[in-house]
Amino acid sequence: MSDLESKSDSDTGSPSGADPTDVLLDATTAALPPLLAGLDALTFAARHMHPPNMASLAEVMQEHEQPLSDGLETFAAAPWPDHLQDFRKQVVNAATMAGKGLSGLVAATDADNPIMQGYRSLGYLNKSLEYLYPLARILPPVSRFFLSPDRRDDVALLEQLNPEEPRQDVGVFHFDNEATDRGGFSMFVPENYDPQQQYPLVFALHGGSGHGRSFLWSWLVDARAEGAIVVSPSSREGTWSLMGPDMDTENLHTMLAHVKKHWSINPEQILLSGMSDGGTFSYVAGLPEDSPFTHLAPTSASFHPMLLEACSPERLQGLPIYLTHGALDWMFAVDVARTAQQALTGAGAQVEYREIDDLSHTFPREENVRILRWLRGDSLS
């Protein structure tokens, strides 16, 4: 906020006698804590979405609605000068999207289909994060927010993630991947990226009816903390090619070639992961012998032993697979994952199986750090 510290009363239009810097800092302080708290609440809801939980989640969201609304009103009413209008717009947009997510979840309990209304409302969480992330460069609390909880007090890491000069090869990128586009991809490169080093690469496949631009935010925080690059593709159709002609695998290969050309990737640490339909498609695209992916990590995915017919015994022998599923999954029962574990292990794959007692059909973001360390070959004991 250094720009706020050097402007006169005439620049800001502040009331006579009021320090303009204090007015704007107070406005920011009014908005930022309830915004970050609201986003934490939405992230909690995203992890714990389960039909029986909807009423209790709505109560938690309701606690954050009014503080966020009050903070946004104070922030928007401040006399922001012309050169800070973009900053104002980013904060207002982030807070507005978060507010819509909170209110949508509160209202979901009265919807005809509460769980689907809840999922739709959580779409605002990722829109809010997209507006907020660019402010990590100028607001230390935002930079800390975009880190895994156990790294938020890592002073050295925070300094590395805040280079003095803007860089063109780091941050968030979108390649033909507006919300209305299909078949493009979004990606994240940590701000402390060093082209002289090789980085783990995660391909993160969204679930059915999802979009890569949105699903990127399920991985960004932990990849930023652990030093990994993330590619989040969008399927060519509403979901991945699980039936009929495969329109997606070749597209993933093209994306991978582009990323490897422009960024330094560790060729032995290329993960294909996915949630729900994306997890199922990680089998489809990752098991064949010609797959360029070195590791697989399906989450809450469907599985059929016939999938093993698409790959050779040599491909499966020693193939690292991190398999995650929830005991409460109401879409793909956990027995599906147990069958997958047995079949893949029997075929020679090295399976790390994680069955999570309180996980429904949602993405367990707390597994990301563990997956990234597994991808690097670190001990998980």
N, C-alpha and C positions, 0 to 999 in steps of 0.2 A: 504494500500500500504506500510505497514511497511517493507516488504521484500525489497522494492526498496531503502530503506534508509540506508542499511548497506553493500552495495556491492562496491567493488573497481573497478578502471578502468580495471584491468585485468579480472575481472569477466564478464564485459559487453562488452568489446571490443570497448569502446567509443573512439571517436577521442581524440587525445592527447590534454590536456588542458580543455576538457569539463567534467563537473561533471556528472558522469554516472547516478546518481539519477535524476538530473535535466533533462537529455536527455529523460529518460524513463517517467518521470512525464509529460514532455512537450508532448511526443507522446500520452500519455493517454488523456491529456487535449485536444489534437487536435481531437481525435476520439470520446470521450464520449459525449460531448454536441450535435454534429450533429447526433449521433446515437440515443440519447434519443429524440431529436426533431423529427427525422424521424419516430420513433416509435409512438410518439404522433400524428403525421400526419396520419399515417396508422390507428391508433385507431379512429381518427376522421372520416376517410373514411369508416371504418367498420360500424360506427354508422349511417352514412349519405348516404350509398349506395342506390341509387334510379335511375332508368334509366334516367330521365331528368337531374340528377346531375352529370353524368359521366364526361362531359367536364370540369366543374368547379373544380371537385375533381382532375382531371388530372393536372390542372394548379397549384393547391396547392402542389401536390406531386412533380411536376417538380422543385419547389423552393428548395426542400430538397435534390434532387439527387446529385448535384455537391458538396455541402458542405460535404455530407456524403462520397462521393467518395474521395475527397481530404483528409479528416480526416483519412480514412482507409489507404490511400497510405502512409501518414506520419507515422501512427502507425505501419504498417507492415514493414516499412523500418528501424525502430529503431533497435539497436543492443541488442535484448533481450537475456539474458543469459539462460542457459539450465534450471535452476530451475524455470524460469518464462515462459517457452514455453507453458505450459498448459493454463496459463492466456492469453497469446498472441492468442492462438488458439481460445479460447472462444470469445474474443472480435472480432477477424477477422470473425469468423463464424456468430456471431450475426449481425455484420455490413453488411456482404455479403448477408444474408437473407433479411435484411431490405432493402438493395439496390435493390434486385430483386423484392420485393413487390412494391417499389416506381416505378421502371421502368415498371413493369407489368401494373400498374394502368395508367401510362402515355400512354402506348401503347394501352390500352383497347378501347380508343375512335375510333381506326381504325379497331377494330376486327369485325368479322361478328356478334357476339353477345356480345356487350360491357359489359353488366351486368354480364354475366357468366364468361367472362374473368376477370372482376373485382373481383368476388368472388374467383376465382382460385388464383389470385395474392395475395389476403389477407391471403392465407394459409402461405405465407412466414412470415407474422407478427408473428404468433404463433411459428413458427420455430425459429425466432430470439429471442423471449421471452424465449424460452426453453434454448437457449444457454446463454442468459444474466443472468437469475435468479440466478445461483450459485454465481455470482460475488456480489450479494447483501451483502454477508457476509463480504467482504473486501473493498467494495467501497460504502461509505455513499450515494453518489448521486444515485447509483443504488438501494440501499435499500429504499430511499425516493421515487424513481420512482415506485416501486412495492407497493405503498400505494395509497389509495383513495386521491384525491387532498386535501380534507379538513383535512387529517391526516399527510400530508408530513412534517409539522413543529412540530409534536408532539414528542418532545425530549425524554420524558419518554418512549413512545411506541417504538421508534427507538432503545433505549438502551435495552429494553426487547427482541426485535427481533434480537439482536446480542449477543448471549450467548458467554462466554469466551471459552468454550470448545465445539467442534462439538458434536451433538447429533444424535443418530440413529433413534429416533422416531418422528422426525419432518422434514418438508420440502416436497419435491415432490417425489412421489413413482409411479412406474409403475408395474402392475401385469399382466403379459402376454399381454402387450398392446403396443408392437412395432407398427409402422405405418402399417405394413402388417398383423397384427393380428386382429381378430374379437372376441368379447365376453369377453375381459379382461377389466381392468379399470385402470385409473390413479387417484391419489388422492393427496391432499395437506393438511398438518397439520401445523398450525402456529408455528413459531420458539419459541414462548413464551408459548407453550402448557404446561399445568400443569396437570398431571394425577390425581391429587386430586380434580379437578374440572370437571364438566360435560359440554360438548360443543355442540352447535347446529351443525347439520349435514345436508349438502346439497347434494342431488343426482342431478347432472346436465346432462341432456340428450341432446346430439347433434342433429342437424337437419339431413335431408336426405342426404345420401352420406358423412356424416361427420364421425368424429372419436373422441373418448373420450380423447385421448392424446392431441389433438389440442384444443378441446372445454374447457379443464381445465383452459386455460388462460383467458377465458371470465369471470371467477369467482375469480381467485386467488388473484388479487390485493385487492378486497373488502373484501374477507374472511380474508386475512392477516390483514387488518385494523380493522375488526370487531370481530376477534377471533372466526372464524367458521372453521370447517373441511369440505372439499369438496371432493366428489367422482364423477368422470367423466367416466362413463362406455362407452364402445363401443358396439353397437348392434351386434348381431351374424351375421346378413347379412348386406347388404348395407344400409338398414334403419331398423327401428323398426318394430316389428310384428303387423302391422296395418291390414293386411289381411292374411287369412290362419291361420295355427297353431301358437300359441303364444310360441315363442322360447326364449323370453327375460325376462318375468316377474319373473320366477323362478330363473333365473340367477341374477337378481337384488337382490332378497331375499338372495341368497348365498353371494353376495358381502357385503350386509348389515350385515349379521351374522359375517363375517370375520372382518369387521371394528369394530363392537361392542365388539368383543373378544379382540382386541388389543389396542383399544383406548377408552377413557371415553366419552360416548355419552349421551346427555340428551334425555331420552326416550320420552319426550313430545315435542321435537323440531327436528323432522326428516322430512325434506322437500324433496318432489319429484318435480323437476322443469324440464323444457325442452323448447327448441326452435324449432318451426316449427313441423316437424314430431315428434321430441322429446317431444314437448308440447302436441301434440295429444296423444302420448303414455303415458304421465303422467296421462291423464284421464283413459286410458285403464288399467294401472297397479295400479293407485292410488285410483280409485273409488270403486272397489270391497270390500266387507265387511271384507275379511281377509287381506287387505293391511296393512303392518306395518308402512306406512307413515302417519304422523300426519297432514301434511300440503301439499297443492299442489300449484304450481305456473307455469301454462302454459303460454308461450309467443308466439305470432304470430302463434297460433295453429288452426287446423281445429276442428270442433265440430259438432256432430249430437245428437239430443235428445235421440236417441236409446242407446247412451252410458249410460244413466241413468238406463236402464233396467238391467245393470250388477251389480247394487248395491242395497242394502236394504235401506229403508227409515231411518233406525237407523244410517247407515253409513253417510248418507248425512246430517242428522240433526246436525247443528252447525259445519260442516266440514269447516275449514278455507281454502279458495282458493284465491290466489292473481292472478288475470287475467289481462294480459297486451297485448295490441294489437295496431297496428299503423293504423291511419286513411288513410295512403298512401299505405297500404299493397296491392301489386299487385298479390300475390299468393293466399292468403286467405282474401277475402274482409272483412272489419271491421264489416259488418253485421253479420258475423259468430260469432264474439266475443260478439256482443250485444245479439244474440240469446242464447249463452252460459250463459251470465250473467242472463238473465231472467229465463232460465230453471233451473239453479243451485240455484238461489235465491228462486225461487218458490218451489223447493224441500227441502228447509230448510238450505242450505249451507250459511256460512258467507262469502260473496264474496267482496273482495276489487278489484274494477274494475278500471283499468288505461288505458284510451284511449289517445294515444299520437299523437298530430296533425302532427308532422313532421317526424313520424317514418314510414319507408317503411317495407319491409320484411327483417329486420335486427335485431340484438340483442341489446336491449337498456341497455347497461351496467350501465347507471346512475341509473337504478332501483334497482341494486343489494343491495346497502346499505339499502335502504328503505325496501326491502324484508327481509333482515337479521334482521333488527330491528323489523319488523312485526312478524317474526318467534320467536323472543325472547319475544314478548308480549309487546314491547314498544309502547307508544302512537305515532301515525303518524300525529297527528294534528299540 
